[in-house]
């Protein structure tokens, strides 16, 4: 590969990495705002019955 192509690839990878890092930071900031109760609901410890699959016999 030519050095210019390598430089372009390195630049693109760097930009992708920076973007990924920013998104990761935003996700962590949002998760910090989610109350523990909501986190437990989401993890299935107290899922509302409306979100559970219907297992009743027909």
Secondary structure in CASP SS format (residue, H / E / C, confidence):
PFRMAT SS
TARGET T0000
AUTHOR 0000-0000-0000
METHOD secondary structure of the structure
MODEL  1
X C 1.00
X C 1.00
X H 1.00
X H 1.00
X H 1.00
X H 1.00
X H 1.00
X H 1.00
X H 1.00
X H 1.00
X H 1.00
X H 1.00
X H 1.00
X H 1.00
X H 1.00
X H 1.00
X H 1.00
X H 1.00
X H 1.00
X H 1.00
X H 1.00
X H 1.00
X H 1.00
X H 1.00
X H 1.00
X H 1.00
X H 1.00
X H 1.00
X H 1.00
X H 1.00
X H 1.00
X H 1.00
X H 1.00
X C 1.00
X C 1.00
X H 1.00
X H 1.00
X H 1.00
X H 1.00
X H 1.00
X H 1.00
X H 1.00
X C 1.00
X C 1.00
X C 1.00
X C 1.00
X C 1.00
X C 1.00
X H 1.00
X H 1.00
X H 1.00
X C 1.00
X C 1.00
X C 1.00
X C 1.00
X C 1.00
X C 1.00
X C 1.00
END
